[in-house]
Amino acid sequence: MNITYTTGKLEKILTNERLIKREYTQIYKNVINRLSELRTANNLEEIPHIPPPRRHKLNGDYKDCWGVDVSKNFRIILKPTGDCDESDLQTITSIEILTISDYH
């Protein structure tokens, strides 16, 4: 999948394993695993909706976004970009990672 990031700082962190470990100390292995899954997937449908990744649609402040579990509380929050039909996950081939956070 094509991945972009909301900020240059986020891109710098999420494309460097050492910085991921420093920023997300407790969950860095899971962050690396989820990012690897996102990079190798051809579209969002290839990310399972069952744990551990548990892809799920978000609402509220993150309407039109998706979450992917990193740990019990932390999620990678991403938004489809480009020309896609959100009802057909096979058409979502480009995403923007907004943040990795505990939004609960």
C-alpha positions, 0 to 999 in steps of 0.5 A, spaced: 500 500 500 502 507 498 503 510 505 504 517 507 504 521 513 500 527 516 507 530 518 514 530 516 516 528 524 511 522 524 514 520 517 521 520 520 519 516 526 515 511 523 520 510 517 526 509 522 526 503 527 531 506 532 526 512 532 520 507 533 523 504 539 525 511 542 518 514 541 514 507 542 518 504 547 513 499 550 509 497 544 515 498 538 515 491 536 507 491 535 508 498 531 513 495 527 509 489 525 503 493 523 507 498 519 510 492 515 503 489 514 500 495 512 506 496 507 506 489 504 498 489 503 496 491 496 489 494 499 486 495 506 482 489 505 488 485 506 489 487 513 484 482 517 479 485 521 480 480 527 486 480 532 491 482 532 491 487 527 483 488 527 482 493 522 476 497 524 472 503 522 472 509 526 467 515 528 466 521 532 472 525 531 475 520 526 470 519 522 472 517 515 478 514 518 480 506 520 484 504 526 489 498 526 490 495 533 497 496 536 496 494 543 490 493 548 489 501 547 494 504 542 491 504 535 494 506 528 489 511 525 489 512 518 485 515 513 484 513 505 487 517 500 486 518 493 480 516 489 477 510 492 470 507 495 470 506 502 465 501 502 469 497 497 476 496 501 479 493 495 479 500 492 483 503 498 490 502 496 493 509 498 493 511 506 495 517 510 497 515 517 494 520 522 497 518 528 499 512 533 495 514 539 490 511 545 484 515 543 479 512 548 
